[in-house]
Amino acid sequence: MDTVAGTERTKGHLDALLLALLASGPQHGYGVIAELRDRSEGELDLPEGTVYPALHRLERAGLLESTWAPGTTRRRRVYSLTAAGWTALSAERHEWARFSTAVGSVLSGVASA
């Protein structure tokens, strides 16, 4: 998938994806990008210009916090979930389950129970 298609597919879901990635533990921005690409088997290979602004927006919203990683040769900002971020992730996971069930029902032609 090309970068434009990957970016379009994540619209409306990028925040949830980033929160879910950071649930595994603190990560620097490039690590988040690499993890997203790896976990999606290359389907979600998003550019820095998409991911970094989203990380900054989530931080301003109080869902993430960041610190500068000590002891690296290059300064790296490390992001982690806040308590509000964990709460938001839980809500996003619940909403995704509902949404994906509804879409699956429509695509399969079967009404959900």
C-alpha positions in Angstrom: 0.0 0.0 0.0 1.3 3.4 -0.8 1.7 6.1 1.9 -1.3 8.1 0.7 -3.6 5.1 0.8 -2.3 4.2 4.3 -2.9 7.7 5.5 -6.4 7.8 4.1 -7.2 4.4 5.7 -6.2 5.6 9.1 -8.3 8.8 9.1 -10.5 8.7 12.2 -8.5 5.9 13.7 -5.0 7.3 14.0 -5.4 8.4 17.6 -6.6 4.9 18.7 -3.7 3.3 16.8 -1.1 5.5 18.5 -2.6 5.0 21.9 -2.7 1.2 21.4 1.0 1.2 20.3 2.0 3.2 23.4 0.1 0.8 25.6 3.0 -1.6 25.1 5.3 0.9 26.8 7.0 4.2 26.2 8.4 4.8 22.7 10.1 7.5 20.7 8.3 8.9 17.6 10.3 6.9 15.1 9.8 3.8 17.2 6.0 4.4 17.1 6.2 4.7 13.3 8.2 1.5 12.9 6.0 -0.4 15.3 2.9 0.6 13.4 4.4 -0.5 10.2 5.6 -3.8 11.7 2.3 -4.7 13.5 0.4 -3.9 10.4 2.7 -6.0 8.2 3.6 -2.9 6.2 0.0 -1.9 5.5 0.2 1.2 7.7 3.5 2.8 6.7 2.8 6.4 7.7 5.1 9.4 7.2 6.6 11.3 10.1 4.5 14.3 8.9 1.4 12.4 9.8 2.5 10.7 13.0 4.4 13.4 14.8 1.6 16.0 14.7 -0.8 13.4 16.0 1.5 12.6 18.9 1.9 16.3 19.7 -1.9 16.7 19.5 -2.5 13.8 21.9 0.0 15.2 24.3 -1.7 18.6 24.2 -5.0 16.8 24.9 -3.4 15.2 28.0 -3.6 11.7 26.7 0.2 11.4 26.3 3.2 12.7 28.2 6.7 13.0 26.9 10.2 13.2 28.2 13.6 13.5 26.6 15.5 10.2 26.5 18.7 10.4 28.5 22.0 9.1 27.3 21.3 9.1 23.6 23.6 10.7 21.1 20.6 12.3 19.4 17.8 13.9 21.4 14.7 11.7 21.3 11.4 12.5 22.8 9.8 9.5 24.4 6.0 9.3 24.6 3.9 7.4 27.1 0.2 7.1 28.0 -1.2 9.2 30.9 -4.1 7.9 33.0 -6.4 9.9 30.7 -4.8 8.1 27.8 -5.5 4.7 29.2 -9.1 5.7 29.7 -9.3 7.0 26.1 -7.7 3.8 24.8 -10.3 1.7 26.6 -13.1 3.8 25.1 -11.5 3.6 21.6 -11.2 -0.2 21.9 -14.9 -0.5 22.9 -16.0 1.7 20.1 -13.8 -0.1 17.5 -15.3 -3.4 18.6 -18.8 -2.1 18.0 -17.9 -0.4 14.7 -16.0 -3.4 13.3 -18.9 -5.8 14.2 -21.4 -3.5 12.5 -19.2 -3.2 9.3 -18.6 -6.9 9.3 -22.3 -7.6 9.5 -23.0 -5.3 6.5 -20.1 -6.7 4.4 -21.1 -10.3 5.1 -24.8 -9.7 4.5 -25.7 -11.1 7.9 -27.6 -9.1 10.5 -25.8 -9.0 13.9 -27.5 -10.7 16.8 
